[in-house]
Each structure stands twice: as structure tokens, then as C-alpha cells.
Amino acid sequence: MKLPDIMKAKKKPLDTVALADLGVEAESQFKITNTGPPPERQKGVMVADIAGLVSELKKKGLVDG
């Protein structure tokens, strides 16, 4: 889009439509189940090479070997 088109669009009025006119009810579709902090992350592991990385991933069950 060009800047003049954006400026023209800002001046156009917006039509508002009530939810009832669309046949939609304004009710929450979400249910809050937990508001606590996320679980603490585990300490990372430093590896020297690719073989060490694959070995650590196998230990954690993240890679089939």
C-alpha cells in the first residue's frame, strides 16, 4: 500500500454491528484453570561434540537410538 491510501483509509468511517445482529452471543469461550507461574526450568547440560549431544538426548528419551 501507498502512504496516501493509508491516510485516506484512516479518514473513512467504520460501521459497527452488534453481536446480536450477527446471531452471536457474547460469552467467554475460555476457562481459566491455573494462574500460577510456569514450572522452573531444569539446568542445561554442556556437551563437547555431536556424539555427546546425541547421548544426552537418548538419556532423556528425546531421540530413538
Secondary structure as GFF3:
##gff-version 3
##sequence-region A 1 65
A	DSSP	alpha_helix	3	11	.	.	.	ID=ss1
A	DSSP	alpha_helix	19	22	.	.	.	ID=ss2
A	DSSP	alpha_helix	50	59	.	.	.	ID=ss3
###
